């Protein structure tokens, strides 16, 4: 099935072979990559190209996160991996992707950049996957498919951004069985959720790609470290299409450092979840708040009586939140990241000030 889904030019691609791909052993004199032998900054090795496969990092990810190195590829953030998947599988001006609104906006942006059509269906008003609607949509798509172009990728963001809820793993598995294209499960916020990971589906479903990141729970947003887990066939395709040196040496070093501090990170994760629950209760007690939606992420989606007024009031006090009120089923909603206790208290104090008029 996989070969039939891949764009012909990608399937036949002879990937660029960099100097660091051709030699991977130990050496003392490197004269193969036209680097400057001189280093001018404090970061050791800045004058050398980084490992294009991030081999040490993938091995550490396997050890700490349990994601097999042979089935992972590293991206410059999950965004690069999303873009790669669309380029690998979707013929421009012919094929399409499917998203379920509201969801992460980058899927549409990268499809638009690649001149790939975006189809969409809505989540339910409670932000759940509407399985009867999705099943009917996919059945109609199969029945009406022409010889040119098809629906290739289906994106599931779980926990979902901006709604914060995770989808039941059995529902995701049912979709993987139902859909004959590639199911991309974006798990950027998985660390904050008690819901099972779709990583468990990779062994039995060759059409599943799971995306992870070190930007959220692991605190490396600036380093841009994304992870794709899939079958070795799909991982190999991504490795061929990605930029040769897509993750710089400093980012790889920072990722290795934070993965060595797993106990500290997980302690911090516990603190964020505790603050999330405390903030949910505190926000729910405010008269300006109409609803605080359940969260499996490090943020809360909150419905306000007058979201624009609240947003402006907070911005005037140098507190910036995200206005999501224009998104499907998110009328009146602001997205509030769970910050430090000090930041959260400042937010609550400002909202109480807003209530007092």
Secondary structure, DSSP 8 states (H G I E B T S, - for coil): -HHHHS-HHHHT------HHHH--S--S---SS---S---SSSTTTTS---TT-HHHHHHHHHHH---GGGEEEEEHHHHHHHHHHHHH--TTT-EEEEEES--THHHHHHHHTT-EEEEEE--TTS---HHHHHHHHHHHHHH--SS--EEEEEEESS-TTT-----HHHHHHHHHH-SSEEEEE-TTGGG--S--GGGGTTT-TTEEEEEESSSTT--TTT-EEEEE--HHHHHHHHHHS-TT-S-HHHHHHHHHHHTTHHHHHHHHHHHHHHHHHHHHHHHTSTTEEEE---SSSEEEEEETTHHHHHHHHHHTT---EE-TTSTT-TTEEEEE---HHHHHHHHHHHHHHHH-
